[in-house]
């Protein structure tokens, strides 16, 4: 199953009721059934209030390829030169910094 991410849609408090209803109908019609969409009122009197719709969506192809770089899903074979250097460093005797020579 592909990984899903939480996405947000914010609606400012200065929206007419008719526009809000149309906007919510459009959103509801375009979201997949398993999106687990939620509507919340966020904010305060100082910074303003807004309606926030949160929903889960699958990663886009671009997001999935970028994530694969960092999760190791498609890690390339290690470079032979790096592996030789690692083997040499493994043979270097370790001496504790607190011990005398």
PDB file as gemmi writes it, atoms N, CA and C in Angstrom:
CRYST1    1.000    1.000    1.000  90.00  90.00  90.00 P 1                      
ATOM      1  N   UNK A   1       0.851  -1.180   0.000  1.00  0.00           N  
ATOM      2  CA  UNK A   1       0.000   0.000   0.000  1.00  0.00           C  
ATOM      3  C   UNK A   1       0.892   1.236   0.000  1.00  0.00           C  
ATOM      4  N   UNK A   2       0.629   2.195  -0.873  1.00  0.00           N  
ATOM      5  CA  UNK A   2       1.446   3.403  -0.911  1.00  0.00           C  
ATOM      6  C   UNK A   2       1.265   4.247   0.352  1.00  0.00           C  
ATOM      7  N   UNK A   3       2.310   4.968   0.661  1.00  0.00           N  
ATOM      8  CA  UNK A   3       2.274   5.846   1.832  1.00  0.00           C  
ATOM      9  C   UNK A   3       1.334   7.014   1.557  1.00  0.00           C  
ATOM     10  N   UNK A   4       0.648   7.460   2.614  1.00  0.00           N  
ATOM     11  CA  UNK A   4      -0.279   8.585   2.485  1.00  0.00           C  
ATOM     12  C   UNK A   4       0.200   9.727   3.365  1.00  0.00           C  
ATOM     13  N   UNK A   5      -0.104  10.948   2.953  1.00  0.00           N  
ATOM     14  CA  UNK A   5       0.267  12.134   3.714  1.00  0.00           C  
ATOM     15  C   UNK A   5      -0.984  12.954   4.004  1.00  0.00           C  
ATOM     16  N   UNK A   6      -0.904  13.738   5.073  1.00  0.00           N  
ATOM     17  CA  UNK A   6      -2.022  14.613   5.425  1.00  0.00           C  
ATOM     18  C   UNK A   6      -1.842  15.937   4.704  1.00  0.00           C  
ATOM     19  N   UNK A   7      -2.885  16.386   4.065  1.00  0.00           N  
ATOM     20  CA  UNK A   7      -2.851  17.650   3.329  1.00  0.00           C  
ATOM     21  C   UNK A   7      -3.924  18.570   3.905  1.00  0.00           C  
ATOM     22  N   UNK A   8      -3.806  19.874   3.614  1.00  0.00           N  
ATOM     23  CA  UNK A   8      -4.695  20.875   4.198  1.00  0.00           C  
ATOM     24  C   UNK A   8      -5.258  21.780   3.115  1.00  0.00           C  
ATOM     25  N   UNK A   9      -6.502  22.186   3.332  1.00  0.00           N  
ATOM     26  CA  UNK A   9      -7.130  23.240   2.532  1.00  0.00           C  
ATOM     27  C   UNK A   9      -7.688  24.230   3.540  1.00  0.00           C  
ATOM     28  N   UNK A  10      -7.336  25.498   3.406  1.00  0.00           N  
ATOM     29  CA  UNK A  10      -7.832  26.516   4.339  1.00  0.00           C  
ATOM     30  C   UNK A  10      -8.779  27.470   3.622  1.00  0.00           C  
ATOM     31  N   UNK A  11      -9.844  27.826   4.319  1.00  0.00           N  
ATOM     32  CA  UNK A  11     -10.831  28.763   3.806  1.00  0.00           C  
ATOM     33  C   UNK A  11     -10.888  29.928   4.778  1.00  0.00           C  
ATOM     34  N   UNK A  12     -10.685  31.139   4.285  1.00  0.00           N  
ATOM     35  CA  UNK A  12     -10.662  32.300   5.176  1.00  0.00           C  
ATOM     36  C   UNK A  12     -12.049  32.579   5.732  1.00  0.00           C  
ATOM     37  N   UNK A  13     -12.094  33.384   6.769  1.00  0.00           N  
ATOM     38  CA  UNK A  13     -13.377  33.697   7.393  1.00  0.00           C  
ATOM     39  C   UNK A  13     -14.209  34.670   6.558  1.00  0.00           C  
ATOM     40  N   UNK A  14     -13.642  35.240   5.509  1.00  0.00           N  
ATOM     41  CA  UNK A  14     -14.358  36.222   4.686  1.00  0.00           C  
ATOM     42  C   UNK A  14     -14.875  35.579   3.409  1.00  0.00           C  
ATOM     43  N   UNK A  15     -15.644  34.523   3.546  1.00  0.00           N  
ATOM     44  CA  UNK A  15     -16.215  33.812   2.409  1.00  0.00           C  
ATOM     45  C   UNK A  15     -17.729  33.808   2.566  1.00  0.00           C  
ATOM     46  N   UNK A  16     -18.423  34.058   1.476  1.00  0.00           N  
ATOM     47  CA  UNK A  16     -19.889  34.046   1.562  1.00  0.00           C  
ATOM     48  C   UNK A  16     -20.374  32.612   1.769  1.00  0.00           C  
ATOM     49  N   UNK A  17     -21.534  32.472   2.331  1.00  0.00           N  
ATOM     50  CA  UNK A  17     -22.092  31.153   2.624  1.00  0.00           C  
ATOM     51  C   UNK A  17     -22.304  30.355   1.337  1.00  0.00           C  
ATOM     52  N   UNK A  18     -22.806  30.997   0.294  1.00  0.00           N  
ATOM     53  CA  UNK A  18     -23.013  30.302  -0.979  1.00  0.00           C  
ATOM     54  C   UNK A  18     -21.696  29.804  -1.566  1.00  0.00           C  
ATOM     55  N   UNK A  19     -20.657  30.667  -1.528  1.00  0.00           N  
ATOM     56  CA  UNK A  19     -19.344  30.254  -2.023  1.00  0.00           C  
ATOM     57  C   UNK A  19     -18.783  29.109  -1.179  1.00  0.00           C  
ATOM     58  N   UNK A  20     -18.974  29.186   0.129  1.00  0.00           N  
ATOM     59  CA  UNK A  20     -18.482  28.135   1.016  1.00  0.00           C  
ATOM     60  C   UNK A  20     -19.151  26.800   0.702  1.00  0.00           C  
ATOM     61  N   UNK A  21     -20.449  26.814   0.520  1.00  0.00           N  
ATOM     62  CA  UNK A  21     -21.181  25.573   0.220  1.00  0.00           C  
ATOM     63  C   UNK A  21     -20.716  24.987  -1.107  1.00  0.00           C  
ATOM     64  N   UNK A  22     -20.585  25.825  -2.130  1.00  0.00           N  
ATOM     65  CA  UNK A  22     -20.103  25.343  -3.435  1.00  0.00           C  
ATOM     66  C   UNK A  22     -18.693  24.768  -3.317  1.00  0.00           C  
ATOM     67  N   UNK A  23     -17.833  25.479  -2.582  1.00  0.00           N  
ATOM     68  CA  UNK A  23     -16.447  25.041  -2.418  1.00  0.00           C  
ATOM     69  C   UNK A  23     -16.392  23.690  -1.700  1.00  0.00           C  
ATOM     70  N   UNK A  24     -17.180  23.526  -0.642  1.00  0.00           N  
ATOM     71  CA  UNK A  24     -17.194  22.269   0.104  1.00  0.00           C  
ATOM     72  C   UNK A  24     -17.740  21.126  -0.746  1.00  0.00           C  
ATOM     73  N   UNK A  25     -18.746  21.394  -1.581  1.00  0.00           N  
ATOM     74  CA  UNK A  25     -19.275  20.362  -2.468  1.00  0.00           C  
ATOM     75  C   UNK A  25     -18.230  19.916  -3.485  1.00  0.00           C  
ATOM     76  N   UNK A  26     -17.488  20.876  -4.018  1.00  0.00           N  
ATOM     77  CA  UNK A  26     -16.430  20.541  -4.979  1.00  0.00           C  
ATOM     78  C   UNK A  26     -15.363  19.685  -4.298  1.00  0.00           C  
ATOM     79  N   UNK A  27     -14.950  20.087  -3.104  1.00  0.00           N  
ATOM     80  CA  UNK A  27     -13.932  19.318  -2.377  1.00  0.00           C  
ATOM     81  C   UNK A  27     -14.433  17.913  -2.087  1.00  0.00           C  
ATOM     82  N   UNK A  28     -15.656  17.804  -1.588  1.00  0.00           N  
ATOM     83  CA  UNK A  28     -16.224  16.493  -1.265  1.00  0.00           C  
ATOM     84  C   UNK A  28     -16.275  15.606  -2.508  1.00  0.00           C  
ATOM     85  N   UNK A  29     -16.602  16.190  -3.648  1.00  0.00           N  
ATOM     86  CA  UNK A  29     -16.697  15.411  -4.881  1.00  0.00           C  
ATOM     87  C   UNK A  29     -15.364  14.949  -5.433  1.00  0.00           C  
ATOM     88  N   UNK A  30     -14.293  15.642  -5.111  1.00  0.00           N  
ATOM     89  CA  UNK A  30     -12.988  15.288  -5.674  1.00  0.00           C  
ATOM     90  C   UNK A  30     -12.134  14.421  -4.754  1.00  0.00           C  
ATOM     91  N   UNK A  31     -12.460  14.345  -3.482  1.00  0.00           N  
ATOM     92  CA  UNK A  31     -11.666  13.534  -2.559  1.00  0.00           C  
ATOM     93  C   UNK A  31     -12.058  12.063  -2.665  1.00  0.00           C  
ATOM     94  N   UNK A  32     -11.072  11.162  -2.604  1.00  0.00           N  
ATOM     95  CA  UNK A  32     -11.409   9.738  -2.601  1.00  0.00           C  
ATOM     96  C   UNK A  32     -12.094   9.350  -1.289  1.00  0.00           C  
ATOM     97  N   UNK A  33     -12.826   8.228  -1.305  1.00  0.00           N  
ATOM     98  CA  UNK A  33     -13.586   7.812  -0.130  1.00  0.00           C  
ATOM     99  C   UNK A  33     -12.703   7.585   1.097  1.00  0.00           C  
ATOM    100  N   UNK A  34     -11.513   7.058   0.903  1.00  0.00           N  
ATOM    101  CA  UNK A  34     -10.641   6.732   2.032  1.00  0.00           C  
ATOM    102  C   UNK A  34      -9.776   7.907   2.493  1.00  0.00           C  
ATOM    103  N   UNK A  35     -10.159   9.127   2.154  1.00  0.00           N  
ATOM    104  CA  UNK A  35      -9.346  10.298   2.496  1.00  0.00           C  
ATOM    105  C   UNK A  35      -9.491  10.740   3.951  1.00  0.00           C  
ATOM    106  N   UNK A  36     -10.518  10.261   4.649  1.00  0.00           N  
ATOM    107  CA  UNK A  36     -10.742  10.606   6.058  1.00  0.00           C  
ATOM    108  C   UNK A  36     -10.742  12.126   6.274  1.00  0.00           C  
ATOM    109  N   UNK A  37     -11.499  12.844   5.470  1.00  0.00           N  
ATOM    110  CA  UNK A  37     -11.535  14.306   5.524  1.00  0.00           C  
ATOM    111  C   UNK A  37     -12.202  14.795   6.808  1.00  0.00           C  
ATOM    112  N   UNK A  38     -11.658  15.887   7.358  1.00  0.00           N  
ATOM    113  CA  UNK A  38     -12.199  16.516   8.566  1.00  0.00           C  
ATOM    114  C   UNK A  38     -12.265  18.019   8.348  1.00  0.00           C  
ATOM    115  N   UNK A  39     -13.247  18.661   8.957  1.00  0.00           N  
ATOM    116  CA  UNK A  39     -13.404  20.108   8.891  1.00  0.00           C  
ATOM    117  C   UNK A  39     -13.273  20.656  10.303  1.00  0.00           C  
ATOM    118  N   UNK A  40     -12.373  21.635  10.493  1.00  0.00           N  
ATOM    119  CA  UNK A  40     -12.161  22.238  11.809  1.00  0.00           C  
ATOM    120  C   UNK A  40     -12.107  23.750  11.673  1.00  0.00           C  
ATOM    121  N   UNK A  41     -12.472  24.434  12.737  1.00  0.00           N  
ATOM    122  CA  UNK A  41     -12.299  25.882  12.796  1.00  0.00           C  
ATOM    123  C   UNK A  41     -11.026  26.135  13.592  1.00  0.00           C  
ATOM    124  N   UNK A  42     -10.119  26.876  13.008  1.00  0.00           N  
ATOM    125  CA  UNK A  42      -8.837  27.155  13.673  1.00  0.00           C  
ATOM    126  C   UNK A  42      -8.599  28.645  13.730  1.00  0.00           C  
ATOM    127  N   UNK A  43      -7.697  29.045  14.607  1.00  0.00           N  
ATOM    128  CA  UNK A  43      -7.320  30.443  14.723  1.00  0.00           C  
ATOM    129  C   UNK A  43      -7.869  31.073  15.977  1.00  0.00           C  
ATOM    130  N   UNK A  44      -7.722  32.397  16.063  1.00  0.00           N  
ATOM    131  CA  UNK A  44      -8.203  33.147  17.225  1.00  0.00           C  
ATOM    132  C   UNK A  44      -8.597  34.550  16.788  1.00  0.00           C  
ATOM    133  N   UNK A  45      -8.950  35.386  17.767  1.00  0.00           N  
ATOM    134  CA  UNK A  45      -9.396  36.751  17.457  1.00  0.00           C  
ATOM    135  C   UNK A  45      -8.260  37.623  16.933  1.00  0.00           C  
ATOM    136  N   UNK A  46      -7.037  37.325  17.338  1.00  0.00           N  
ATOM    137  CA  UNK A  46      -5.895  38.153  16.933  1.00  0.00           C  
ATOM    138  C   UNK A  46      -5.503  37.874  15.483  1.00  0.00           C  
ATOM    139  N   UNK A  47      -5.319  36.625  15.147  1.00  0.00           N  
ATOM    140  CA  UNK A  47      -4.839  36.266  13.807  1.00  0.00           C  
ATOM    141  C   UNK A  47      -5.966  35.880  12.857  1.00  0.00           C  
ATOM    142  N   UNK A  48      -7.171  35.859  13.341  1.00  0.00           N  
ATOM    143  CA  UNK A  48      -8.313  35.512  12.496  1.00  0.00           C  
ATOM    144  C   UNK A  48      -8.625  34.024  12.545  1.00  0.00           C  
ATOM    145  N   UNK A  49      -9.822  33.710  12.170  1.00  0.00           N  
ATOM    146  CA  UNK A  49     -10.258  32.319  12.149  1.00  0.00           C  
ATOM    147  C   UNK A  49     -10.376  31.857  10.699  1.00  0.00           C  
ATOM    148  N   UNK A  50     -10.225  30.564  10.520  1.00  0.00           N  
ATOM    149  CA  UNK A  50     -10.395  29.984   9.188  1.00  0.00           C  
ATOM    150  C   UNK A  50     -10.864  28.554   9.337  1.00  0.00           C  
ATOM    151  N   UNK A  51     -11.577  28.099   8.332  1.00  0.00           N  
ATOM    152  CA  UNK A  51     -11.970  26.700   8.269  1.00  0.00           C  
ATOM    153  C   UNK A  51     -10.811  25.930   7.650  1.00  0.00           C  
ATOM    154  N   UNK A  52     -10.457  24.820   8.262  1.00  0.00           N  
ATOM    155  CA  UNK A  52      -9.375  24.000   7.742  1.00  0.00           C  
ATOM    156  C   UNK A  52      -9.906  22.605   7.457  1.00  0.00           C  
ATOM    157  N   UNK A  53      -9.719  22.166   6.247  1.00  0.00           N  
ATOM    158  CA  UNK A  53     -10.093  20.811   5.854  1.00  0.00           C  
ATOM    159  C   UNK A  53      -8.808  20.007   5.775  1.00  0.00           C  
ATOM    160  N   UNK A  54      -8.736  18.928   6.548  1.00  0.00           N  
ATOM    161  CA  UNK A  54      -7.578  18.039   6.483  1.00  0.00           C  
ATOM    162  C   UNK A  54      -8.034  16.729   5.854  1.00  0.00           C  
ATOM    163  N   UNK A  55      -7.152  16.131   5.059  1.00  0.00           N  
ATOM    164  CA  UNK A  55      -7.479  14.860   4.410  1.00  0.00           C  
ATOM    165  C   UNK A  55      -6.191  14.113   4.105  1.00  0.00           C  
ATOM    166  N   UNK A  56      -6.312  12.809   3.939  1.00  0.00           N  
ATOM    167  CA  UNK A  56      -5.170  11.973   3.581  1.00  0.00           C  
ATOM    168  C   UNK A  56      -5.176  11.749   2.082  1.00  0.00           C  
ATOM    169  N   UNK A  57      -3.987  11.765   1.500  1.00  0.00           N  
ATOM    170  CA  UNK A  57      -3.857  11.510   0.063  1.00  0.00           C  
ATOM    171  C   UNK A  57      -2.598  10.696  -0.179  1.00  0.00           C  
ATOM    172  N   UNK A  58      -2.573   9.993  -1.293  1.00  0.00           N  
ATOM    173  CA  UNK A  58      -1.379   9.245  -1.683  1.00  0.00           C  
ATOM    174  C   UNK A  58      -0.301  10.220  -2.140  1.00  0.00           C  
ATOM    175  N   UNK A  59       0.947   9.813  -2.001  1.00  0.00           N  
ATOM    176  CA  UNK A  59       2.052  10.629  -2.493  1.00  0.00           C  
ATOM    177  C   UNK A  59       1.979  10.718  -4.009  1.00  0.00           C  
ATOM    178  N   UNK A  60       2.368  11.875  -4.533  1.00  0.00           N  
ATOM    179  CA  UNK A  60       2.490  11.988  -5.987  1.00  0.00           C  
ATOM    180  C   UNK A  60       3.728  11.219  -6.419  1.00  0.00           C  
ATOM    181  N   UNK A  61       3.861  10.967  -7.718  1.00  0.00           N  
ATOM    182  CA  UNK A  61       5.033  10.243  -8.214  1.00  0.00           C  
ATOM    183  C   UNK A  61       6.322  10.979  -7.864  1.00  0.00           C  
ATOM    184  N   UNK A  62       6.302  12.302  -7.986  1.00  0.00           N  
ATOM    185  CA  UNK A  62       7.492  13.102  -7.669  1.00  0.00           C  
ATOM    186  C   UNK A  62       7.830  13.006  -6.178  1.00  0.00           C  
ATOM    187  N   UNK A  63       6.821  13.112  -5.304  1.00  0.00           N  
ATOM    188  CA  UNK A  63       7.052  13.009  -3.863  1.00  0.00           C  
ATOM    189  C   UNK A  63       7.566  11.624  -3.491  1.00  0.00           C  
ATOM    190  N   UNK A  64       7.022  10.593  -4.127  1.00  0.00           N  
ATOM    191  CA  UNK A  64       7.457   9.227  -3.828  1.00  0.00           C  
ATOM    192  C   UNK A  64       8.906   9.012  -4.250  1.00  0.00           C  
ATOM    193  N   UNK A  65       9.311   9.557  -5.393  1.00  0.00           N  
ATOM    194  CA  UNK A  65      10.704   9.387  -5.828  1.00  0.00           C  
ATOM    195  C   UNK A  65      11.660  10.147  -4.918  1.00  0.00           C  
ATOM    196  N   UNK A  66      11.248  11.335  -4.460  1.00  0.00           N  
ATOM    197  CA  UNK A  66      12.097  12.077  -3.525  1.00  0.00           C  
ATOM    198  C   UNK A  66      12.196  11.362  -2.182  1.00  0.00           C  
ATOM    199  N   UNK A  67      11.089  10.805  -1.708  1.00  0.00           N  
ATOM    200  CA  UNK A  67      11.118  10.092  -0.432  1.00  0.00           C  
ATOM    201  C   UNK A  67      11.969   8.830  -0.519  1.00  0.00           C  
ATOM    202  N   UNK A  68      11.951   8.175  -1.673  1.00  0.00           N  
ATOM    203  CA  UNK A  68      12.732   6.954  -1.849  1.00  0.00           C  
ATOM    204  C   UNK A  68      14.228   7.227  -1.683  1.00  0.00           C  
ATOM    205  N   UNK A  69      14.666   8.415  -2.026  1.00  0.00           N  
ATOM    206  CA  UNK A  69      16.083   8.769  -1.837  1.00  0.00           C  
ATOM    207  C   UNK A  69      16.506   8.693  -0.378  1.00  0.00           C  
ATOM    208  N   UNK A  70      15.606   9.108   0.511  1.00  0.00           N  
ATOM    209  CA  UNK A  70      15.965   9.246   1.914  1.00  0.00           C  
ATOM    210  C   UNK A  70      15.558   8.056   2.770  1.00  0.00           C  
ATOM    211  N   UNK A  71      14.658   7.219   2.281  1.00  0.00           N  
ATOM    212  CA  UNK A  71      14.240   6.074   3.075  1.00  0.00           C  
ATOM    213  C   UNK A  71      15.006   4.816   2.723  1.00  0.00           C  
ATOM    214  N   UNK A  72      15.788   4.863   1.651  1.00  0.00           N  
ATOM    215  CA  UNK A  72      16.575   3.698   1.277  1.00  0.00           C  
ATOM    216  C   UNK A  72      15.796   2.685   0.465  1.00  0.00           C  
ATOM    217  N   UNK A  73      14.625   3.037  -0.036  1.00  0.00           N  
ATOM    218  CA  UNK A  73      13.840   2.096  -0.829  1.00  0.00           C  
ATOM    219  C   UNK A  73      14.533   1.738  -2.140  1.00  0.00           C  
ATOM    220  N   UNK A  74      15.258   2.660  -2.697  1.00  0.00           N  
ATOM    221  CA  UNK A  74      15.929   2.389  -3.970  1.00  0.00           C  
ATOM    222  C   UNK A  74      17.393   2.812  -3.879  1.00  0.00           C  
ATOM    223  N   UNK A  75      18.077   2.348  -2.849  1.00  0.00           N  
ATOM    224  CA  UNK A  75      19.472   2.736  -2.660  1.00  0.00           C  
ATOM    225  C   UNK A  75      20.342   2.073  -3.718  1.00  0.00           C  
ATOM    226  N   UNK A  76      21.227   2.835  -4.342  1.00  0.00           N  
ATOM    227  CA  UNK A  76      22.129   2.255  -5.331  1.00  0.00           C  
ATOM    228  C   UNK A  76      23.182   1.394  -4.636  1.00  0.00           C  
ATOM    229  N   UNK A  77      23.831   0.555  -5.427  1.00  0.00           N  
ATOM    230  CA  UNK A  77      24.908  -0.271  -4.879  1.00  0.00           C  
ATOM    231  C   UNK A  77      26.030   0.634  -4.385  1.00  0.00           C  
ATOM    232  N   UNK A  78      26.661   0.291  -3.234  1.00  0.00           N  
ATOM    233  CA  UNK A  78      27.740   1.138  -2.733  1.00  0.00           C  
ATOM    234  C   UNK A  78      28.921   1.151  -3.697  1.00  0.00           C  
ATOM    235  N   UNK A  79      29.559   2.286  -3.764  1.00  0.00           N  
ATOM    236  CA  UNK A  79      30.713   2.459  -4.630  1.00  0.00           C  
ATOM    237  C   UNK A  79      31.851   1.580  -4.124  1.00  0.00           C  
ATOM    238  N   UNK A  80      32.554   0.913  -5.032  1.00  0.00           N  
ATOM    239  CA  UNK A  80      33.636  -0.002  -4.666  1.00  0.00           C  
ATOM    240  C   UNK A  80      34.768   0.742  -3.946  1.00  0.00           C  
ATOM    241  N   UNK A  81      35.072   1.968  -4.369  1.00  0.00           N  
ATOM    242  CA  UNK A  81      36.143   2.733  -3.731  1.00  0.00           C  
ATOM    243  C   UNK A  81      35.783   3.052  -2.280  1.00  0.00           C  
ATOM    244  N   UNK A  82      34.529   3.369  -2.031  1.00  0.00           N  
ATOM    245  CA  UNK A  82      34.094   3.658  -0.659  1.00  0.00           C  
ATOM    246  C   UNK A  82      34.183   2.405   0.193  1.00  0.00           C  
ATOM    247  N   UNK A  83      33.825   1.264  -0.377  1.00  0.00           N  
ATOM    248  CA  UNK A  83      33.900   0.008   0.371  1.00  0.00           C  
ATOM    249  C   UNK A  83      35.344  -0.351   0.695  1.00  0.00           C  
ATOM    250  N   UNK A  84      36.296  -0.124  -0.231  1.00  0.00           N  
ATOM    251  CA  UNK A  84      37.727  -0.384   0.059  1.00  0.00           C  
ATOM    252  C   UNK A  84      38.220   0.519   1.174  1.00  0.00           C  
ATOM    253  N   UNK A  85      37.837   1.792   1.130  1.00  0.00           N  
ATOM    254  CA  UNK A  85      38.239   2.733   2.176  1.00  0.00           C  
ATOM    255  C   UNK A  85      37.649   2.318   3.520  1.00  0.00           C  
ATOM    256  N   UNK A  86      36.403   1.899   3.519  1.00  0.00           N  
ATOM    257  CA  UNK A  86      35.767   1.447   4.768  1.00  0.00           C  
ATOM    258  C   UNK A  86      36.503   0.232   5.336  1.00  0.00           C  
ATOM    259  N   UNK A  87      36.900  -0.695   4.472  1.00  0.00           N  
ATOM    260  CA  UNK A  87      37.633  -1.890   4.932  1.00  0.00           C  
ATOM    261  C   UNK A  87      38.981  -1.493   5.532  1.00  0.00           C  
ATOM    262  N   UNK A  88      39.683  -0.527   4.915  1.00  0.00           N  
ATOM    263  CA  UNK A  88      40.963  -0.057   5.464  1.00  0.00           C  
ATOM    264  C   UNK A  88      40.769   0.596   6.830  1.00  0.00           C  
ATOM    265  N   UNK A  89      39.742   1.427   6.945  1.00  0.00           N  
ATOM    266  CA  UNK A  89      39.488   2.109   8.213  1.00  0.00           C  
ATOM    267  C   UNK A  89      39.098   1.123   9.310  1.00  0.00           C  
ATOM    268  N   UNK A  90      38.451   0.036   8.953  1.00  0.00           N  
ATOM    269  CA  UNK A  90      38.085  -0.974   9.945  1.00  0.00           C  
ATOM    270  C   UNK A  90      39.313  -1.662  10.526  1.00  0.00           C  
ATOM    271  N   UNK A  91      40.426  -1.665   9.784  1.00  0.00           N  
ATOM    272  CA  UNK A  91      41.656  -2.310  10.252  1.00  0.00           C  
ATOM    273  C   UNK A  91      42.509  -1.394  11.120  1.00  0.00           C  
ATOM    274  N   UNK A  92      42.224  -0.100  11.139  1.00  0.00           N  
ATOM    275  CA  UNK A  92      42.997   0.862  11.946  1.00  0.00           C  
ATOM    276  C   UNK A  92      42.701   0.602  13.418  1.00  0.00           C  
ATOM    277  N   UNK A  93      43.766   0.386  14.231  1.00  0.00           N  
ATOM    278  CA  UNK A  93      43.522   0.129  15.658  1.00  0.00           C  
ATOM    279  C   UNK A  93      42.954   1.369  16.349  1.00  0.00           C  
ATOM    280  N   UNK A  94      42.026   1.133  17.228  1.00  0.00           N  
ATOM    281  CA  UNK A  94      41.383   2.212  17.971  1.00  0.00           C  
ATOM    282  C   UNK A  94      42.113   2.431  19.283  1.00  0.00           C  
ATOM    283  N   UNK A  95      42.410   3.690  19.595  1.00  0.00           N  
ATOM    284  CA  UNK A  95      43.038   4.023  20.864  1.00  0.00           C  
ATOM    285  C   UNK A  95      42.174   5.073  21.534  1.00  0.00           C  
ATOM    286  N   UNK A  96      41.813   4.845  22.759  1.00  0.00           N  
ATOM    287  CA  UNK A  96      40.962   5.778  23.506  1.00  0.00           C  
ATOM    288  C   UNK A  96      41.701   7.101  23.693  1.00  0.00           C  
ATOM    289  N   UNK A  97      41.025   8.220  23.557  1.00  0.00           N  
ATOM    290  CA  UNK A  97      41.632   9.547  23.665  1.00  0.00           C  
ATOM    291  C   UNK A  97      42.193   9.781  25.071  1.00  0.00           C  
ATOM    292  N   UNK A  98      41.663   9.133  26.072  1.00  0.00           N  
ATOM    293  CA  UNK A  98      42.114   9.318  27.455  1.00  0.00           C  
ATOM    294  C   UNK A  98      43.331   8.482  27.797  1.00  0.00           C  
ATOM    295  N   UNK A  99      43.690   7.487  26.989  1.00  0.00           N  
ATOM    296  CA  UNK A  99      44.839   6.637  27.301  1.00  0.00           C  
ATOM    297  C   UNK A  99      46.115   7.258  26.773  1.00  0.00           C  
ATOM    298  N   UNK A 100      47.228   6.926  27.392  1.00  0.00           N  
ATOM    299  CA  UNK A 100      48.532   7.465  26.956  1.00  0.00           C  
ATOM    300  C   UNK A 100      49.151   6.549  25.923  1.00  0.00           C  
ATOM    301  N   UNK A 101      50.042   7.065  25.035  1.00  0.00           N  
ATOM    302  CA  UNK A 101      50.631   6.271  23.955  1.00  0.00           C  
ATOM    303  C   UNK A 101      51.566   5.211  24.405  1.00  0.00           C  
TER     304      UNK A 101                                                      
END                                                                             
